[in-house]
């Protein structure tokens, strides 16, 4: 079993760098479109889940260092989608809910799962089990 790198995970590091570049360099220059609206939302799961799972591990709420499981990804995706796109706009006057954000969160979750679980797919395909 491959251990999860948490904040050393290459997808986490790449996502954080791309988020920062987009947030502070691209967004101020580009208005509208993918980079203004959904690019950073895409990185929610790849960038927020690893440190949160590390915290869960530190606190003893997570008992292993395996790659995030489907239930961990899905539960956090559902929680954050509801929090950011439904609850937040109801309690914060300037916040707005956007279903497109949820689609971006889901797309990022799919990419993260493909990355984190790539060892499973490679082993299966090399043994002809796909």
C-alpha positions in Angstrom: 0.0 0.0 0.0 1.3 3.4 -1.0 1.3 6.0 1.8 -0.5 9.3 1.3 1.9 12.2 1.3 -0.7 14.7 2.7 0.9 18.1 2.2 3.9 16.5 0.3 1.6 15.1 -2.3 2.6 16.4 -5.7 -1.0 17.2 -6.7 -1.4 19.2 -3.6 1.8 21.2 -4.2 1.0 21.7 -7.9 -2.6 22.8 -7.1 -1.5 25.2 -4.4 1.1 26.8 -6.8 -1.5 27.0 -9.7 -4.1 28.4 -7.3 -1.7 31.1 -6.1 -0.6 32.0 -9.6 -4.2 32.3 -10.8 -5.3 34.2 -7.7 -2.6 36.9 -7.6 -1.2 37.0 -11.2 -3.8 35.9 -13.7 -7.2 36.9 -12.2 -6.2 40.6 -11.8 -5.5 40.7 -15.6 -8.2 38.4 -16.9 -11.9 39.2 -16.3 -14.5 36.6 -17.0 -14.2 33.0 -18.2 -12.6 29.9 -16.7 -9.7 31.6 -14.9 -11.9 34.2 -13.3 -14.8 32.0 -12.3 -14.0 28.3 -11.9 -10.2 27.6 -12.0 -9.6 28.0 -8.3 -12.8 26.2 -7.4 -11.4 23.2 -9.3 -8.5 22.9 -6.8 -10.8 22.7 -3.7 -10.4 18.9 -3.1 -6.8 18.6 -4.3 -5.6 21.5 -2.1 -7.9 21.5 0.9 -8.4 17.7 1.6 -4.7 16.7 2.2 -4.1 19.1 5.1 -7.5 18.3 6.5 -6.8 14.6 6.4 -3.4 15.2 8.0 -5.2 17.0 10.8 -7.7 14.1 11.1 -4.7 11.7 11.3 -2.9 13.9 13.9 -6.1 14.0 16.0 -6.6 10.2 15.7 -9.8 10.6 13.6 -8.1 8.9 10.7 -6.4 5.6 11.6 -4.3 5.0 8.5 -2.0 6.8 5.9 -3.6 5.3 2.8 -4.7 7.4 -0.1 -8.0 9.1 0.5 -10.9 6.8 0.0 -14.0 7.4 -2.0 -16.1 8.1 1.2 -13.5 10.6 2.4 -13.5 12.5 -0.9 -17.3 12.3 -1.3 -18.1 13.4 2.2 -15.8 16.4 2.1 -17.0 17.3 -1.4 -20.7 17.2 -0.2 -20.0 19.1 3.0 -18.0 21.9 1.3 -20.4 22.2 -1.6 -23.3 22.6 0.8 -21.3 25.0 3.1 -19.9 27.2 0.3 -22.8 27.2 -2.1 -25.9 27.0 0.1 -25.2 27.8 3.7 -22.6 30.5 3.1 -24.8 32.7 0.8 -27.6 32.6 3.4 -25.5 33.8 6.2 -23.0 36.1 4.4 -24.5 39.0 2.6 -21.9 39.3 -0.2 -21.6 35.6 -0.9 -23.5 34.0 -3.8 -24.2 30.3 -4.5 -23.2 29.1 -7.9 -23.9 25.5 -9.2 -21.0 25.9 -11.6 -18.7 26.0 -8.5 -20.0 22.6 -7.5 -19.3 21.3 -10.9 -15.8 22.6 -10.6 -15.4 21.0 -7.2 -16.6 17.7 -8.6 -14.2 17.9 -11.6 -11.3 18.6 -9.2 -12.4 15.7 -7.0 -12.4 13.4 -10.1 -8.9 14.5 -11.1 -7.7 14.1 -7.5 -9.1 10.6 -7.3 -7.6 9.6 -10.6 -4.2 10.9 -9.3 -4.4 9.4 -5.8 -5.7 6.0 -7.0 -3.5 5.7 -10.1 -1.6 2.9 -8.5 -4.8 0.8 -8.3 -5.6 1.4 -12.0 -2.0 0.6 -13.1 -1.8 -2.6 -11.1 -5.1 -3.8 -12.4 -4.4 -3.0 -16.0 -1.0 -4.6 -15.9 -2.6 -7.8 -14.7 -5.3 -7.7 -17.3 -8.1 -7.1 -14.7 -9.7 -4.1 -16.2 
